[in-house]
Amino acid sequence: MKLLKNNKKNNQEENDVEMLAIEFFIPNEKHPFHFLHKVPGSVEVSKIIDPLVREELTKNATVKFVHEIDNNHLMVDGIIQSNKIFLVPIIKTGKLREQQIPNGTLEKSLTSINDSLLKLNSNIQKMAEGNNEIKAYINGPRTSQSSTKANSKTVSRDSNSSGSDEEKNEINLNSSILNNKEFTNTLRAEIKKKFKNDPDQTLGYYQKKYPIIIMEIKNLLTKLVPKKSTFEESWRKASDSLKIDKANNKK
C-alpha cells in the first residue's frame, strides 16, 4: 500500500509544475516591464533565482526570477501572495498546457477577458448612476417634475423649429467629442508615451502587437468614461479621433 502511494506521488510530480501566485514588483519606471508593476501573476517555483531556500517562499516574501515577454528576458521581482504552492498540470511532453496554445491565442484570450471586465465595470457604473438619479428624483421637491416636463417641452419646441437635421447632427457630434475629450487625450498621450518607437499606427495595430500594454491603458481609461456613456462607445470615438490624427499627419 505504501508503495502505491509513493508511485502516485511520483506520477504527480512528473505531471505537475509547482507555481506561486505573485504580484509583480517593478517600481522602476525605466524598466521595460514597468507596466506590469502591481499586476497579479504567477511564477514557476523552479525558475525562482532568489531565495533558493524553499522555507522562505512565504506570503509577502520577495522573489527574483527571469520573466519573458515577446522573447525579451529580464530579471524582475515579485511579491508572493499566498503561502500555498499550486500544482499546475502538464502534458506528457513536459510542456505547460499554456505553451501548447498557438501563438497569439493566449494574448487574445487575455484581451477578451479584460474587455469583458471593462464592460462589466462600465455596466456597474451606469447602474450606480441610474440609482443615484432615482434617489435624487425621489428625494427632490415635487416641483422638479413639472419643471422637467416644462423644460423638455421647451427643448422639443426649439429642436423642431431650429436648423436642419444636418446641423443638429453636427451639434450632437461636436458635443459628443467634447464629452469624450479627456478620455481621448489620455489615450493619445499614453500611446505616444508607450509606443514612441512605433508611432502613428492604428489602435487595431497596437492591440494586435502589444496586447498587454493596451490592456494596461484600458484599465487606466475606465475611470475617464463620460457619464451616460460606455467604455466601448468612448473607445470607438477615441479610435476615430486617432484615425483623423493619422490622416492629418500624412498631409
N, C-alpha and C positions, 0 to 999 in steps of 0.2 A: 504493500500500500504506500509505503514511504517512497519507494522507487517511482511509482506512478506520479506522485505529487512533484517529485524532482523533475521528471520528464515534462510534466505540464508546465512547470516554471521555466524550464529551458526553452520550450517551444514559445512561451510568451515572450521571453527575452529576445528570441530570434525574430519574432513577428511584430514587435512593438518598438517604438522610439520614445525615449523619455523627453518630455517637454516641460518647460516652465512658463507660466504666464508672467509677462513683464510689462512695464511701461517704459518706452524709450526715454532716455535722459540725455539730450543733446542740446544743452543751453547755448553753445557757441554758435552765433548767427552766421559765422563764416564757414561752418562745417557744411559740406554738400548735402548731408542728410538732416540738416536742422529742422526741415519741415515735419520730421517725424517726432519732434520733441513733445513729450507727454502723450503720445499716441499709444494706445494699448497694442500689444503684440505678443509674440512668443519666441522662445529660443530653444534649440535642442541642447540638452544638458552636455552632451559630448563635445559641443562646439564652444563651450564657455572656456575662456582663457584664464580668467581670474575671477573668483578664487578657485583653486583646484581641490580644496577640501569639501567633500560632499556635505558635511555637517554645517557648513557656513552658508549653504543655499537655503536661507530662510526668508520669510516675508520682510520686505523693506531693505533687504541687503542689496548692494550694488554689484552687478556682474559686468564683465567686459567680454566682448565677443566680436567676431568679424561679421558684418552684415553686407548683403549683396543686393544691389538694385541695378537692373539693366547691365549686368556684367561688370559693375563697379563694386569693388570690395573694399570696405573701410571699417576701421575699428570704431565701435560705438559702445555706449554704456546703457544699461537697463536696470530698472528697479523692480525686484521681484514682488509680485502682487499677491502671492499665496504660498503657504507652507507646503502645499501639495504638489507633487511631481506627477504630471499627467502622462499616461501611456497612449501614444498615437499609433494605430495600426499601420503596417507597411505591407506591400505585396511581396510575393516570393522573390522577386528580383532584388529586393533590398532597398528599393527606392520608395520614397514617400508617395502616397497617393496623389498629393498635390502636384508632384513633379510629372505625373502621367497626364495631367491636363494639357491640351495643346496650347502652344504659345498664344498669349493674349486672352485666353478664356478666363483665367483666374482674375486678371485685371478687369475684364468686362463684368464678371460676377460681383467683384467688389464695388465697381461703379454702380451696378444695378441695385445692390443692397443700399449703398449710400443714397442714391436717388430716391429709393422707397422711404428711407428715413427722413429725407428732406421733405417729401410730400406729406408724410405723417406729421412732421413738425409744423408745416405750413397749415395743415387742416386743424391742428390743435390750436394754433394761434387764431385762426378765423373763428373757431368755436368760442374761444375766450372773448374775442372782440364782440361777437354776437351776444354772448351772455351779459357783457358789460352794457351794451346798448339796451338790452331788455330791462336790466336793473335800473338804468338811468331813466328809461321811459316810465317804469312803474313808480319810481320814487320821485319823479319830477312833477311839477304842477300840472293840473288838468288843462290849463290854457295852452300848454305846449302843443296838444293835439290839434286844436283849432288853428293855432299859429302855423303848424307844419302843413296842414291842409291848404291854408291860405297861401303860404309860400310856394307850395307845389303847383297850385293853380296859376300863380303869377309866372312861375318859371315856364309852365306849359304854354301860357298865352304868349310869352315872349319868344319861346322857341318856335312857335307856329308862325309868328309874324315877322321874324328876323332872319334874313340871309337865306342862302340856298343850302341844299343838303351838302354840297361840296365844301362850303365854308364851315358848316357845323362839324364835318368830319375832320377838317384841318384843325379846328379848335380843339376837338377831342384828342387828336393825335399829339398836338403840342402839349396839352395838359398831361397826357399820359407819359410823355417823355420827361417832363419836368418832375412828375411824381417819382419816376424811376431814376432820377439823376444821380442820387447818392449811390445807389446800387451799381449803376453803370460805371461811374467814375472810379469806384473802389475796385471793380473788376478790371477796368482798364489799367489802373495803377499796379495791381497785383500781377497782371500779365506782363507788363513792362519790366517789373522787378524780377519775376521768376524766370522769364524767358528772354532776357536781354541778349542772349547769344543765338536766339532763334525767333527774331521779331516778325511782325506783320503777317501772321498766319491766322487762319480762321479758328473759331472755338472748336469746331469739329476735329481739326487737325491736332490741336493741343490735347483734346480729350482722348484721342486715339494713341498719341505718342507719349503723353505724360499723365496717365490716369490718376496716379496717386497724388500728384501736385494739384490737379484740378479738383479732386475730392477735398483737399485741404482748403482751397479757395472757396468752394461751395459752402463748406461748413462755416467759413467766416461770413459769407454773404447772407446766411439765413437770418441774421439779426437786422438786415437792412431792407427786407421785403416791405414795400409800402402797405399801408392799411388797405383793406378791401382788395388785395391782390394776392396772387400765389407765387411761390418760388418759380414755378415753370413759366408763368407769364413774364415775370421780371427777367428771368434768364433769356427768354426769347427776345424781348425788347433790347436787352443789352447786347445780345448777339447781332441783332440788326444794326445797332449803332456801330459795333466794331466792323461790320462789313462796309458801312459807309466810310469809316475811317480808312480802311484798307483801299477802297476805291479812290478816295481823295489823295492818298499818298502816291498812287500811281500816276496822277495827273501831273 
